[in-house]
Amino acid sequence: MNGVIDLNEISINDEDKFKDECGVFGIFSPEKNLDVASLTYYGLYALQHRGEESAGIVYSDGVTLTCEKAMGLVCDVFNKKKIGEMKGHAAIGHVRYSTTGCSEVKNAQPLLSKSKLGDIAIAHNGNLVNAEVIRDLLEDCGYMFQTSIDSEVILNLIARGAKKGVEKAIVDAIQAVKGSYGIVMLTKDKLIGVRDQNGIRPLCIGTIGNSYVIASESCALDAVGADFLRDVKPGEIVIIDENGLTSINFAEKTKNSTCSFEYIYFARPDSTIDGINVYTSRVAAGEQLFKESPVDADMVIGVPDSGLASAIGYSKSSGIPFGIGLIKNRYVGRTFISPTQEIRERAVSVKLNALKINVEGKRVILIDDSIVRGTTSKRLVDILKKAGATEVHFRVCSPVVKYPCYFGIDTPYRKDLIGSNISVEEIRQEIGADSLGYLSIDGLLKTLGHSEFCLGCFNGTYPVSAPYETEKEKLER
C-alpha cells in the first residue's frame, strides 16, 4: 500500500459508513387486548434505519408460533391484509442488515425452531464471537443447522438443555456464548429479552397498560405509544408472561460498555440509550469539536442526517452561522441502481447535492459523524467546491476509525480503513479538504458523560476478546 490509498479505486457510490446492525422488537399482551401484529409492524418501521435487507415477525396465539418474513423493507414485506391475519397476544420482530451469514431469506429473522420445549423463536442484534467454535461442537454432537447465522447457535444450545426447562436452558445457553447481543425470544406464553453482559448492544423495556414492549431503541416505544420503563441491564434476562416481568442476572461481573457508535451514527436522534439522549450527545460532540479543532469560516453545514445535530453544536459553540449546504435525496434507498462510470463522469449527484445558493463564495465548515473509507468525504468536498465554496474545512464528530468491529457492525478490514493506514494530514490531502479535524477519544467521552463505552474501532481495545482479523471473514460469512 506504501501508505497511500487510491480513493479512485473504490466506487464513490459505496456508502462510506459503518453499516447498521439489526433492530429487534417484542410485545406481550397478557389481557390479549392489543393488536400485537400491527404494533410490531410499527415498531419495526421505527427501527428500519437499523436494517434494510429483510424483515420478519413471529406471533403467538397461545398455542403455536407462526412466522412471516421476507427480503425487503418492512413496508415491502407486510401489508394491511397480511398484518390483519396475524392474530395473537404476543409477537417479536426483526429488521436485518447482515453481519454474519449471507443476505438471503433463509437467514432472515426471527428464526423459529421446534424442540422438546415447544416452539421458540429468536430475533438477535449483535455478533457472537465464539459462534463458530460452538457450532462445530454442536454439529459433532449431531445437531443440524438450517442457516449460516450465529443466532441459530443459541437456539440449538437451548434445545440441548431442554430437559432443564425453558428458563434454565436459556440461562445456560446465554452463559455459553460470547460477544454482543440484544435479543428477544418468544415461546407460546413468554416474551424474553436478553442483553449481553457488557451492554454493547442496546435494549429497553416499555409498557402499554399491563402489556410490555422490548425494543432496540426507545424511538420504537414512542412509535407504538408505549411508556419507557427502563433499559435492560447488562447481563440481564427479562421474562414476561401473564404474571408480569421477572429478572435473572446471568453474569456476576458486568460492565456497561455500550457501543459508542450508537450515539455517533446508528441510533435515531430521538432515542435515549442508557440514560443518554442521542440528539443531545451529538450536539455536545459538535460543541466539543469546535473547542478542539476551531477554524474561521462563514458557515457551518452538516452532512444529512447524522451530521446535522453536531453541526448545530459546532455553530452554537463557535458563533459561526449554521446553514443548509447539502440536500439529500430521501428516495434513494437500498434498491438504488448505481450509476455507470459514464454517468458518474458527468458528475451526476444523485444521493447528495450542494445547495449552491447557500455555499457559493463561502468558506464552509462541513461536519460529518465519521470517516471510514474516505470515499464519500472526498466526493462531498468536491461537490461543495464545484458549487462555488471557496474553502471546505472538514470536521469529524468522532475519533479516527482505525480498527474493525466484531460485535454486530459490518466494518471493512483494517487495510480498507483510511484512518488505519495514513495520517490525518494525508487523509486531508486525499479528500481534498482545506483542513481536517477529528474529535478526540477524551472529547467523545466528555460529551457522553462517562467512560464506560466500547471504543474498539478507535483504540483497538474491545470489551470482549475479539478474534484475529483473519477470522473476520468467518464472522461475516
C-alpha positions as CSV (number, residue, x, y, z in Angstrom):
1,M,0.0,0.0,0.0
2,N,3.0,2.3,0.5
3,G,1.0,4.4,3.0
4,V,-1.4,5.7,0.3
5,I,-5.0,4.7,-0.5
6,D,-6.1,5.3,-4.1
7,L,-9.7,6.5,-3.5
8,N,-10.4,6.3,-7.2
9,E,-10.2,2.5,-7.0
10,I,-13.2,2.5,-4.7
11,S,-16.7,3.4,-6.0
12,I,-17.8,6.8,-5.0
13,N,-21.2,5.3,-4.7
14,D,-20.2,3.0,-1.8
15,E,-21.6,4.2,1.5
16,D,-18.6,5.5,3.4
17,K,-20.2,4.5,6.7
18,F,-20.4,1.6,9.1
19,K,-23.4,-0.4,8.2
20,D,-26.2,-0.6,10.7
21,E,-26.6,-3.9,12.6
22,C,-30.2,-5.1,13.2
23,G,-33.2,-4.0,15.2
24,V,-35.4,-6.2,17.4
25,F,-38.9,-5.6,18.8
26,G,-41.2,-7.7,21.1
27,I,-44.6,-7.3,22.7
28,F,-46.6,-9.3,25.2
29,S,-50.3,-8.5,26.0
30,P,-51.5,-10.6,29.0
31,E,-55.0,-9.3,28.6
32,K,-55.0,-10.1,24.9
33,N,-56.4,-6.6,24.2
34,L,-53.8,-5.3,21.8
35,D,-53.3,-5.8,18.1
36,V,-49.7,-7.1,18.6
37,A,-49.0,-7.7,14.9
38,S,-49.8,-4.1,14.0
39,L,-47.8,-2.7,16.9
40,T,-44.8,-4.9,15.9
41,Y,-45.1,-3.6,12.4
42,Y,-44.9,0.0,13.5
43,G,-42.2,-0.8,16.0
44,L,-40.1,-2.3,13.2
45,Y,-40.9,0.6,11.0
46,A,-39.4,2.9,13.6
47,L,-36.3,0.7,13.7
48,Q,-35.9,0.4,9.9
49,H,-32.7,2.5,10.0
50,R,-31.0,-0.4,11.8
51,G,-31.5,-2.9,8.9
52,E,-33.0,-2.8,5.4
53,E,-32.3,-6.2,4.0
54,S,-35.1,-8.3,5.5
55,A,-38.0,-8.0,7.9
56,G,-39.9,-10.6,9.9
57,I,-42.5,-11.2,12.6
58,V,-43.3,-14.3,14.7
59,Y,-46.5,-14.2,16.6
60,S,-48.1,-16.5,19.2
61,D,-51.8,-17.3,19.6
62,G,-51.1,-19.1,22.9
63,V,-50.8,-22.5,21.3
64,T,-48.5,-22.2,18.3
65,L,-46.0,-19.7,16.8
66,T,-46.3,-18.5,13.3
67,C,-43.5,-16.8,11.3
68,E,-43.8,-14.4,8.4
69,K,-40.6,-12.9,6.9
70,A,-39.1,-12.0,3.6
71,M,-36.4,-9.9,2.0
72,G,-37.0,-6.2,1.8
73,L,-38.2,-3.2,3.8
74,V,-40.9,-3.6,6.5
75,C,-43.4,-2.0,4.2
76,D,-42.4,-4.3,1.3
77,V,-42.7,-7.5,3.4
78,F,-46.0,-6.7,5.2
79,N,-49.3,-5.2,4.0
80,K,-52.6,-4.4,5.7
81,K,-54.1,-7.8,4.7
82,K,-51.2,-9.9,6.0
83,I,-51.0,-8.0,9.3
84,G,-54.8,-8.3,9.7
85,E,-54.5,-12.1,9.5
86,M,-51.8,-12.3,12.3
87,K,-53.9,-12.8,15.4
88,G,-52.3,-13.4,18.8
89,H,-51.3,-12.0,22.2
90,A,-47.5,-11.8,21.7
91,A,-45.0,-11.2,18.9
92,I,-41.4,-10.5,18.1
93,G,-40.0,-8.8,15.1
94,H,-36.6,-8.2,13.4
95,V,-35.1,-5.9,10.7
96,R,-31.8,-7.1,9.4
97,Y,-28.6,-5.9,8.0
98,S,-26.4,-9.0,7.7
99,T,-23.2,-9.0,9.6
100,T,-23.0,-12.8,9.8
101,G,-24.5,-15.1,7.2
102,C,-25.2,-14.2,3.6
103,S,-28.1,-12.0,2.7
104,E,-30.9,-14.4,1.8
105,V,-34.3,-15.3,3.0
106,K,-33.2,-18.4,5.0
107,N,-31.0,-16.1,7.1
108,A,-33.8,-13.6,7.7
109,Q,-35.0,-13.4,11.3
110,P,-36.8,-14.1,13.5
111,L,-35.7,-17.8,13.5
112,L,-38.4,-20.3,14.6
113,S,-37.5,-23.6,16.0
114,K,-39.4,-26.6,17.3
115,S,-37.9,-28.7,20.1
116,K,-38.9,-30.6,23.2
117,L,-39.5,-27.2,24.8
118,G,-42.1,-26.5,22.2
119,D,-42.0,-23.7,19.6
120,I,-39.4,-21.0,20.3
121,A,-38.4,-18.0,18.2
122,I,-35.4,-15.7,18.4
123,A,-34.5,-12.2,17.0
124,H,-30.9,-11.1,17.6
125,N,-29.0,-7.9,17.2
126,G,-25.2,-8.3,17.5
127,N,-22.5,-10.9,16.9
128,L,-21.3,-13.9,18.8
129,V,-17.5,-14.1,18.5
130,N,-17.4,-17.8,19.6
131,A,-20.3,-19.0,17.4
132,E,-18.1,-20.9,15.0
133,V,-16.5,-22.9,17.8
134,I,-19.8,-23.8,19.4
135,R,-21.4,-24.5,16.1
136,D,-18.6,-27.1,15.3
137,L,-19.1,-28.7,18.7
138,L,-22.9,-28.9,18.3
139,E,-22.5,-30.4,14.8
140,D,-20.2,-33.0,16.2
141,C,-22.9,-33.9,18.6
142,G,-25.4,-34.4,15.8
143,Y,-27.2,-31.0,15.7
144,M,-28.3,-29.7,12.3
145,F,-28.2,-26.1,11.2
146,Q,-30.6,-24.7,8.7
147,T,-28.9,-21.2,8.4
148,S,-25.4,-19.8,8.4
149,I,-26.1,-17.1,11.1
150,D,-24.9,-17.2,14.6
151,S,-28.4,-16.7,16.2
152,E,-29.2,-20.3,15.4
153,V,-26.4,-21.4,17.7
154,I,-28.4,-20.0,20.6
155,L,-31.5,-21.9,19.6
156,N,-29.6,-25.2,19.4
157,L,-27.9,-24.6,22.7
158,I,-31.4,-24.0,24.2
159,A,-32.7,-27.2,22.6
160,R,-29.7,-29.1,24.1
161,G,-30.8,-28.1,27.6
162,A,-34.5,-28.8,27.1
163,K,-34.8,-31.2,30.0
164,K,-33.9,-28.3,32.4
165,G,-36.9,-26.3,31.4
166,V,-37.0,-23.2,29.2
167,E,-35.7,-20.6,31.7
168,K,-32.7,-22.7,32.8
169,A,-32.0,-23.7,29.2
170,I,-31.9,-20.1,28.1
171,V,-29.6,-19.1,31.1
172,D,-27.2,-21.9,30.2
173,A,-27.2,-21.1,26.5
174,I,-26.6,-17.4,27.1
175,Q,-23.7,-18.1,29.5
176,A,-22.0,-20.2,26.9
177,V,-21.9,-17.5,24.2
178,K,-19.5,-14.6,24.0
179,G,-20.0,-11.3,22.1
180,S,-22.7,-8.7,21.7
181,Y,-26.4,-9.2,21.7
182,G,-29.7,-7.6,22.2
183,I,-32.1,-10.5,21.9
184,V,-35.9,-11.0,22.0
185,M,-37.3,-14.6,22.2
186,L,-40.8,-15.9,22.1
187,T,-42.5,-19.1,23.3
188,K,-46.2,-19.7,23.2
189,D,-46.7,-17.9,26.5
190,K,-43.5,-15.9,27.3
191,L,-41.6,-13.0,25.9
192,I,-37.9,-13.0,26.8
193,G,-35.3,-10.2,26.4
194,V,-31.6,-10.6,26.9
195,R,-28.7,-8.1,26.8
196,D,-25.1,-9.1,26.8
197,Q,-23.1,-8.7,30.0
198,N,-21.2,-5.7,28.6
199,G,-24.3,-4.0,27.3
200,I,-22.7,-3.4,23.9
201,R,-26.0,-3.6,22.0
202,P,-28.9,-1.5,23.4
203,L,-32.2,-3.0,24.6
204,C,-35.0,-1.2,26.5
205,I,-38.4,-2.0,28.1
206,G,-41.7,-0.1,27.8
207,T,-45.3,-0.6,28.9
208,I,-48.7,-0.1,27.4
209,G,-51.0,-0.5,30.4
210,N,-50.4,-4.0,31.7
211,S,-48.6,-5.0,28.4
212,Y,-44.8,-5.0,27.9
213,V,-42.7,-4.0,25.0
214,I,-39.0,-4.7,24.4
215,A,-37.1,-2.9,21.7
216,S,-33.6,-2.0,20.5
217,E,-34.3,1.7,20.8
218,S,-36.7,3.9,22.7
219,C,-37.9,5.5,19.5
220,A,-39.8,2.2,18.8
221,L,-41.5,2.5,22.1
222,D,-42.7,6.0,21.2
223,A,-43.9,4.8,17.8
224,V,-46.4,2.4,19.4
225,G,-47.4,4.6,22.3
226,A,-45.5,2.7,25.0
227,D,-44.1,4.4,28.1
228,F,-40.4,3.9,28.7
229,L,-39.8,1.8,31.7
230,R,-36.1,1.2,31.8
231,D,-33.1,-0.2,29.9
232,V,-32.4,-3.9,30.1
233,K,-29.3,-4.1,32.3
234,P,-26.0,-5.6,31.0
235,G,-26.1,-9.4,31.8
236,E,-29.9,-9.4,32.4
237,I,-32.6,-11.7,31.2
238,V,-36.1,-10.4,31.5
239,I,-39.0,-12.9,31.3
240,I,-42.5,-11.6,30.6
241,D,-45.6,-13.7,30.9
242,E,-49.2,-13.4,32.2
243,N,-47.8,-12.9,35.8
244,G,-45.7,-9.8,34.8
245,L,-42.0,-9.3,34.5
246,T,-39.2,-11.2,36.3
247,S,-35.5,-10.7,36.0
248,I,-32.5,-13.0,36.0
249,N,-28.9,-11.8,36.2
250,F,-26.9,-14.4,34.3
251,A,-23.5,-12.8,34.8
252,E,-21.8,-11.9,38.1
253,K,-19.4,-9.4,36.7
254,T,-20.9,-6.9,34.4
255,K,-19.5,-3.6,33.0
256,N,-21.5,-1.3,30.8
257,S,-19.6,-0.9,27.5
258,T,-22.3,0.4,25.2
259,C,-21.2,0.8,21.6
260,S,-20.2,4.4,21.2
261,F,-21.2,4.4,17.6
262,E,-24.8,4.1,18.7
263,Y,-24.6,7.7,19.7
264,I,-22.3,8.8,16.9
265,Y,-24.3,7.4,14.0
266,F,-26.6,4.3,14.4
267,A,-29.4,5.3,16.7
268,R,-32.1,7.7,15.8
269,P,-31.7,11.1,17.3
270,D,-35.0,10.8,19.2
271,S,-33.8,7.7,21.1
272,T,-32.4,7.6,24.6
273,I,-29.9,4.8,25.4
274,D,-28.8,4.1,28.9
275,G,-29.9,7.5,30.1
276,I,-28.2,9.4,27.3
277,N,-30.2,11.2,24.7
278,V,-28.7,10.6,21.2
279,Y,-29.5,14.1,19.9
280,T,-28.2,15.9,22.9
281,S,-24.9,13.9,22.7
282,R,-24.5,14.8,19.1
283,V,-25.0,18.5,19.7
284,A,-22.5,18.3,22.6
285,A,-20.0,16.5,20.3
286,G,-20.2,19.4,17.9
287,E,-19.6,21.9,20.7
288,Q,-16.6,19.9,21.9
289,L,-15.2,19.6,18.4
290,F,-15.1,23.3,18.0
291,K,-13.1,23.6,21.2
292,E,-10.6,21.0,19.9
293,S,-10.5,22.0,16.3
294,P,-11.6,25.6,15.7
295,V,-11.4,27.3,12.3
296,D,-12.6,30.6,10.9
297,A,-15.3,30.4,8.2
298,D,-18.6,31.8,7.0
299,M,-21.0,29.0,7.7
300,V,-21.3,25.6,9.3
301,I,-23.2,22.8,7.5
302,G,-23.8,19.2,8.3
303,V,-24.0,16.0,6.3
304,P,-27.6,14.8,6.3
305,D,-28.8,13.3,8.5
306,S,-26.4,12.2,11.3
307,G,-24.1,15.2,10.9
308,L,-26.8,17.9,11.4
309,A,-27.1,17.9,15.2
310,S,-23.3,18.1,15.6
311,A,-23.2,20.9,13.0
312,I,-25.7,22.8,15.2
313,G,-23.5,22.2,18.2
314,Y,-20.4,23.4,16.3
315,S,-22.2,26.6,15.2
316,K,-23.5,27.2,18.7
317,S,-20.0,27.0,20.2
318,S,-18.2,28.9,17.5
319,G,-20.8,31.6,16.8
320,I,-20.5,30.8,13.1
321,P,-23.9,30.7,11.4
322,F,-25.5,27.2,10.8
323,G,-26.9,26.7,7.3
324,I,-28.1,24.1,4.9
325,G,-25.5,23.2,2.4
326,L,-26.3,19.7,1.3
327,I,-29.6,18.3,0.1
328,K,-30.3,14.6,0.5
329,N,-32.5,12.7,-2.0
330,R,-34.7,10.7,0.5
331,Y,-35.9,8.4,-2.2
332,V,-32.5,6.8,-2.7
333,G,-32.7,3.6,-0.7
334,R,-31.4,0.1,-0.8
335,T,-32.8,-0.7,-4.3
336,F,-31.0,2.3,-5.9
337,I,-29.2,1.3,-9.1
338,S,-25.7,2.7,-9.0
339,P,-24.8,5.0,-12.0
340,T,-22.5,3.7,-14.7
341,Q,-19.0,5.0,-14.9
342,E,-20.1,7.2,-17.9
343,I,-22.8,8.8,-15.8
344,R,-20.5,9.3,-12.8
345,E,-18.1,11.1,-15.1
346,R,-20.8,13.6,-15.9
347,A,-20.8,14.5,-12.2
348,V,-24.4,13.4,-11.5
349,S,-25.1,13.9,-7.8
350,V,-28.0,11.6,-7.0
351,K,-27.7,11.0,-3.3
352,L,-26.5,14.3,-2.1
353,N,-26.3,17.7,-3.9
354,A,-25.0,21.1,-2.8
355,L,-27.4,24.0,-2.2
356,K,-25.4,26.3,-4.4
357,I,-27.1,29.5,-3.4
358,N,-26.0,28.9,0.2
359,V,-22.4,27.8,-0.3
360,E,-21.2,29.8,-3.3
361,G,-18.4,32.2,-2.4
362,K,-18.4,30.9,1.2
363,R,-15.8,29.4,3.5
364,V,-17.6,26.3,4.6
365,I,-17.1,24.0,7.7
366,L,-18.5,20.6,6.8
367,I,-19.5,18.4,9.8
368,D,-19.8,14.6,9.4
369,D,-20.2,11.9,12.0
370,S,-17.2,9.7,10.8
371,I,-14.9,8.9,8.0
372,V,-14.5,5.1,7.3
373,R,-13.0,4.7,3.8
374,G,-12.9,8.3,2.8
375,T,-14.7,7.9,-0.5
376,T,-17.8,9.8,0.4
377,S,-15.8,12.5,2.2
378,K,-13.8,13.2,-1.0
379,R,-17.0,13.3,-3.0
380,L,-18.6,15.8,-0.7
381,V,-15.7,18.2,-0.7
382,D,-15.7,18.0,-4.5
383,I,-19.4,18.7,-4.7
384,L,-19.1,21.8,-2.4
385,K,-16.2,23.2,-4.3
386,K,-17.8,22.7,-7.6
387,A,-20.8,24.6,-6.2
388,G,-18.5,27.6,-5.5
389,A,-17.4,27.1,-1.9
390,T,-14.0,28.9,-1.6
391,E,-12.8,26.7,1.3
392,V,-14.1,23.4,2.7
393,H,-13.0,22.6,6.3
394,F,-13.9,19.1,7.2
395,R,-14.7,18.3,10.8
396,V,-15.5,14.8,12.1
397,C,-17.5,14.3,15.3
398,S,-15.8,11.0,16.2
399,P,-12.2,9.9,16.7
400,V,-10.2,8.4,13.8
401,V,-11.6,5.0,12.9
402,K,-8.6,2.6,12.9
403,Y,-9.9,-0.9,13.8
404,P,-12.7,-3.2,12.6
405,C,-15.7,-4.0,14.8
406,Y,-16.6,-7.6,15.6
407,F,-19.8,-7.0,17.6
408,G,-22.6,-6.6,15.1
409,I,-21.4,-3.8,12.8
410,D,-20.3,-4.5,9.3
411,T,-16.9,-2.8,9.0
412,P,-14.2,-3.0,6.5
413,Y,-11.0,-4.9,7.1
414,R,-8.3,-2.7,8.7
415,K,-6.5,-2.4,5.4
416,D,-9.6,-0.7,4.0
417,L,-9.9,1.9,6.8
418,I,-8.3,5.1,5.7
419,G,-7.5,6.2,9.3
420,S,-5.6,3.0,9.9
421,N,-3.2,3.4,7.0
422,I,-2.3,7.1,6.7
423,S,-2.0,10.2,8.9
424,V,-4.7,12.9,9.4
425,E,-2.8,15.2,7.1
426,E,-2.6,12.6,4.4
427,I,-6.3,12.0,4.8
428,R,-6.9,15.7,4.3
429,Q,-4.9,15.7,1.1
430,E,-6.7,12.6,-0.2
431,I,-10.2,14.0,0.4
432,G,-9.2,17.5,-0.9
433,A,-10.3,19.5,2.2
434,D,-8.6,22.7,3.2
435,S,-8.3,21.5,6.8
436,L,-9.4,18.4,8.7
437,G,-10.1,17.8,12.4
438,Y,-11.4,14.9,14.4
439,L,-12.9,14.7,17.8
440,S,-10.6,13.1,20.3
441,I,-11.4,10.0,22.3
442,D,-11.3,12.1,25.5
443,G,-13.6,14.6,23.9
444,L,-16.1,11.9,22.8
445,L,-16.2,10.5,26.4
446,K,-16.7,14.0,27.7
447,T,-19.7,14.6,25.6
448,L,-21.2,11.2,26.7
449,G,-20.7,12.0,30.3
450,H,-18.6,8.9,31.4
451,S,-16.1,6.4,30.2
452,E,-17.9,3.1,30.0
453,F,-18.2,2.6,26.3
454,C,-16.9,0.2,23.7
455,L,-14.2,2.2,21.8
456,G,-12.7,-0.7,19.9
457,C,-13.0,0.8,16.5
458,F,-10.9,3.8,17.7
459,N,-8.3,2.3,20.0
460,G,-8.4,-1.4,19.3
461,T,-9.4,-2.3,22.9
462,Y,-12.5,-4.4,23.0
463,P,-14.8,-5.3,26.0
464,V,-14.8,-9.0,24.8
465,S,-11.7,-10.7,23.5
466,A,-12.1,-10.4,19.7
467,P,-10.9,-12.8,17.1
468,Y,-7.9,-12.1,15.0
469,E,-8.7,-10.2,11.8
470,T,-8.0,-13.3,9.7
471,E,-11.1,-14.7,11.4
472,K,-13.3,-11.7,10.5
473,E,-14.3,-13.4,7.2
474,K,-15.7,-16.3,9.2
475,L,-17.8,-13.9,11.3
476,E,-19.2,-12.3,8.2
477,R,-19.5,-15.4,6.0
